[in-house]
């Protein structure tokens, strides 16, 4: 919901000899590793959870979606925000602009990325090709074993930010604001 699958694939493409794993939690046993974390406005993540699960929208579903989001990495990333071994990428900064990701990788890992590698990855993992990969999956519950992109990965909103305000009503947005207070304080 936060661009982590895209970033996972870009890391694998830029550093093919590295052991790259995708994980939604953080423990002390990761302290010696370089970590790249993605964050996104929680309202959009929770809206995406609703779309992926085809939930009817209600206060109860908003609370269930928030519990899933914060329990599946949302809370964990707040606790690692300022660690020197962690690069935090904000979805709203990198969506539609792979150079933001590549520049951050180069700075964090201290290694230049060849222009040909960047061009290949932009083509391979641009939204059009990701839609093709995901169209081959039956549903959200099935995924491509290589890329980890799942069916219905990209909704009709095409990944754009702010669409939660179109999906949820004012009461639901107010509840999301209450539930997201700590996360929003950390990420603004």
Number of C-alpha atoms within 10 A of each C-alpha: 21 22 19 19 17 20 21 19 22 23 20 17 16 17 12 11 8 10 8 13 10 14 12 13 14 16 8 6 7 12 14 8 9 13 21 18 24 23 22 19 20 24 25 20 23 24 24 23 20 19 19 19 14 10 13 10 16 13 16 12 16 24 16 14 24 23 15 14 18 19 13 14 17 23 17 16 21 17 12 18 15 11 11 11 16 18 20 17 21 18 21 17 13 17 16 14 13 20 12 14 19 19 13 17 20 12 12 16 10 9 10 12 14 9 9 9 13 17 11 12 18 17 13 15 18 15 16 11 13 18 19 11 19 22 16 14 17 12 15 17 11 15 19 13 8 7 17 17 22 24 22 21 23 21 13 8 11 12 20 15 16 14 16 20 14 9 17 18 13 11 11 19 17 13 15 20 15 11 18 18 12 13 20 14 9 11 12 8
